[in-house]
Amino acid sequence: MSPSDRERLDDLLVSFRRDLRAADRSPRTLKLYSDAVDRFATWLVDRGREPVLAEFTKSAIGAHLGEMLERVTASTTAMHYRGLKRFSRWLVAEDYLPADVMIGLDKPKAKEKPVPVLTDADITALLRACEGTTFEDRRDLAMIRLLMDCGTRISELANLKVTDVDLRHLDVIHVTGKGGKSRAIPFGAKTGKALERYIRERRTHRDAEAEALWLGQRGPFSVWGVEDRLKVRARMAGVEDLHAHRFRHTFAADWLASGGQERDLMRLAGWDSDAMLQVYGRATADQRAQDAHRRMKRGDRL
């Protein structure tokens, strides 16, 4: 074992972090990459192995990431993969290693799982939980109907301004999505009615002059304020594990299941990549295939 093989990973991490700061990497990136190396070193120690450079091998990294995937999400495992990959390349650049030990090591992938969607019974229960004439009832009903009808991201919903809602001409909301891209999303008559009632009630709020559409006791809502109201209504409705993104999942799955065009869905949802269609399409892929088979009536043509 050469002297460099005895280098401790925590000592190398100090230099690695210095180079990342010199490259003006963000504090978040710095933390993610550092955590990846720290967790790998801990994994070695837990198995009675020394956290030194000689143990930074393709087989050890693969075993570590494979075990990690069984405990945490695929996205978390992927972040650690990227951190270790960057560290491996840095070791080569600094002449600690002759070659990148992670070459040929694929990013771990989780088994495909259907995207969780809300059932009609879930949505009906949530709408009933908002029945009433109070300010809170009308606000929460309008939020839930918009999430259901438009499939927005929670940040897009929370950041809506009063002027982003067109109830006079087109019945659309104008949202600003990732990358600052704007798009218009239509809504139906029932959602329009809920919005109209809320906006009328909103005029009596002490912060009625605020630009933000959604108001609470302490003023305009944040993303966390919207999420909190969803949790309140979920408890009232008896719907478990509710979060705003489940409405987006349901919107996309329903669109595809109803025969909606994929390109239209991409524009409405604000996606630039076809990959998202595959993710959301899995939830209803089997049902859509069966419906297509019935429409074709292949066995009845002769």
ABEGO torsion letter per residue (X at the ends): XBAAAABBAAAAAAAAAAAAAAAGBBAAAAAAAAAAAAAAAAAAAAAGBBBBAAABBAAAAAAAAAAAAAABBAAAAAAAAAAAAAAAAAAAAAGABABBAABGBBBBBBBBBBBBBBBAAAAAAAAAAABEABAAAAAAAAAAAAAAAAGBBAAAAAABBAAABBAAAAGBBBBBBBGGBBBBBBBBAAAAAAAAAAAAAAAABAAAABABABBBAAEBBBAAAAAAAAAAAAAAAGBBGBBAAAAAAAAAAAAAAAGBBAAAAAAAAGBABAAAAAAAAAAAAAAAAAAAAAAAGAAAAX
